């Protein structure tokens, strides 16, 4: 039987068919759906971990116990998991272990365009890269087999287009995999220096064996034509673009095992052609490998280093007539990202902007507080950096900054990597104010549960961590909870904590307006006779508020009746009721 599947769904299916027993992940676009789909299979234990490092270590523990396991993350999440990843390369595995990482060329939902292939080379762990949903499933299954055969974790590299595109996938029966016996082996699993130094040569020998595999595996394949003028070396989503541009008219070496890369296979392929072009998104990983072997190839000298590729880009660069497509004649207005109508973060950011407070922000949907008209955030670096950063900012700037600077971090992000920064504030002492925007969910990646919500990945009741109690346990004596819909109270608490002579935490608590259990209030309406067109209500940037006949107008299909705009109107022009 065949089923139309997203690439991420196909990876989850591959886990099932491979007999994977444990999946631990942290949500991150474009990887999130892998774990969400895997959680639909009762045969696989799935969980959301507090962060990617924990997820990777959980997967290692399950592998150590003899069960096939996996963890999933986006490319920047692999940075967080790098510590266990590099050492797992030395320890090897017991049950097969697959680390799924999804890159984001074009930065559709990311703060950089990191190329995860560098991690494969640096950690000396094999990496597979599927080019469609069919390969996503099959490569996942092969990854578990390679993991156990070569005693290594295996990286599976997805990217946005493969993760979120669909094709028909053949469904197979799940394999029955016997749990491997755990045998105590300190020399293999305890990476103290005396043991680790003996494992490095083992890793190098394994890489040599995998390089030999790369020469003959079906993961790498050659598609030849009679034309000897041009040969293309490519992988992943770029392979699909090449096929759409050239069809079967050009010879292609498609690489599915992207680390370690073959040598003889590439040299033999290149020897057939007058010109060889390497087409790969982001960094010249394959191209540099070719050049290191002495090959003259075209690559980043004609293709961009930055951004996502497309069929039209490849056609234009290669001098090929692009296939015709129909474009809309209508002018489509730009729709920049914006916090939703009724977003609980809006009231807080309005207060911070109004008081001209310096805000070190973090990763989440609340990052949109940086956008106009609020313009309320000064920096965003990585998960948890706001808390550590505000401490450093205040240490460097002195007492004046302490009363004018805050960190803003979400509930899930605080659990991910904000706690250690807060411990640092308490231990090393700045009068820093940290605001945890607690919307009771992991919002940006599509409403996943986290340790503060009280539910697990399947929606079953779970331990709910008390953020206020946790902050006090980390050494913070001043912990306040405020409703960001109440602008006056929010402003009062913010200013009081900034004036305090010790560290403090403000928990801005209001559930995400899009949660199913959150019931919207009746939409507000504007009394046009009272409206003075002062634009005060426009300063919060709510998408439900527009202008009509130069007066404020509230779209009743968007308004959730949060009442924030009502508090801004000095003329009582905004009130309750249906429009």
C-alpha positions, 0 to 999 in steps of 0.5 A: 500500500502507498500513502502520500507522505511529508518527508518528516512523516516518512522519516517517522514511518522509517523509524517504525519499520526499522523497529525504533523503540525510543525517540526523544526530541526538542521541537524545531522547524523544520524537524518538528513533525518527525517526532509528532508523527512518530508519537502516533505509533504506539510501538515507539515511546516518544517524548519532548525533552527540555533541550536537544542535548538532553534528547541526544543523551536520552537516545544514547541511554536507550541505545546503551540498553540495546534498543534502537533509538533516535533524536530529532532537532533543527540545525541550530539544535545540533549545536546544543547536542554537539557535546554528547554527539562528538563523544558518542562517535567514540563510544559507538552504540549498542542498539542503532542510534539515528540523529535526525537534523533538519537544515533550513536554507533560506532561513524560513524559521531560523537565525542562521543558515548553518550547514550540518554536513560540517558536523558529520565531518567534524564528529566523524559520524556518517551522514545520509541525505534523502532527496524525497519522502521515499528516500526519507523512509528508506534512508532512515531504515538504512541508518539504523542498519549502518549504525549497528553494523559500523558501531556508530551513531548516524546523522540523517540530514533533512532540509526544509523542502524535503521535510515539508514536501510530499510524495507517495511512499510504499508502506511496509510491515514494521520489523521485529527487532530483538533488544540487544543485550547490555553488557558492561564494558567500561573500555567502550562506554566510559570516555575517561582519557585512558579509554578515549585515547584508544578509541580515536584510532577505532574511529579513524578505521571506521571512517576508512571502512565507511569511505570504502562503503561509499564507493559501492553503496546504493545510497550513491548512484550514477545516472548516465547519458550519452552526452559527455559535455556535462556531468553534475554532482549533487545531493538532496533537494538540489537533485530534485531541482536538477532533474526538473531542469534537465530531466534525463538529458544530463548525467548525474552523480547523486550522493545519498551518503554525504559523509564520508564521501567517495573518492574513486566513484567521483573521480571515475564519474568526473573523468567521463565529462568535459565539464563537471558542476557541483550543485549544492545549497549552502557551503561547498562541502562536496565541491571542496572534497572534489578540489582536494582530489585535484578535480577542476569543478564549477560550483560556488564560483557560479552558484551562490553561497547564501539562500535556498536554490530553486529550479529557476536559479539552476536553469538561469545559472546553467544557461538552460531555458527554464520551464514555463510557469503561470504567474498571478497577475494580481499584486500580492501584498507583503504580509510580514510576520506579526503576533496574533490578535490577542497574543498575550505578549503584545501588552508586555512589549507595549509597556517595555517599548513605552518605557524605553527599556532595553530588551535582550530577547530570545528565540520564540514567537515573542521575538516578533516583539522586535517588529514595528510598531512595537520595536521593543527588542534590542538583541536576539542570539540563541536559545537562553542567551537573553538571560545570560546576556542581560547579566553580561550587559549589566555587569559591563554597563554598571548600575544605570543599566540594571534599572533600564534593561530586562531579558525576555524569554519564553516558558519553553525556552527557559526550560531549554537553556534559561535556567543556567543563566538565571543561576548565574545571575543569582550566583554572580550577582547583578540586579538583573530583571528576567521576564518569562513570558509564559503562554503555557505552550511551545508556541512558535513550532506549533503548540508542543507541550513542555515541562511547564504545561502539565502534559506530555507529547500525547496530551496525557497528564504529566508533572508540571514544573512550577516556574515561580518555585523553580526561580526561587530555588535557583536563588531569586527571592523576588518573583512576581506574576502578572497578567500582560492583558492588564497594562497598568499592573504590568507597567507597575510590576516592571518598574518596581522590579527594575528599581529593586536592589536585587535580581528579580523574575517577572512571570508574564502569564497568559495562555496563547490565544490560539490554544483550543481551550482558550475561549475568545471573548466577544469582539470589541468595536469602535464607536466612530463618533467617539474616535478621534483618529489619534492612533493610540490603539494602532501602537500595539500592532494588533492585526485586528485593528485597521483604519476605515474612513480614517477612524480605527476599525476592529475586524470582528473575525480577528478580535478575541476581546483581549481588551488591551486596545481598550485600555489605550483609548483616552476617549472611550471609543472602544468597547464590548459587543458584536460588530 
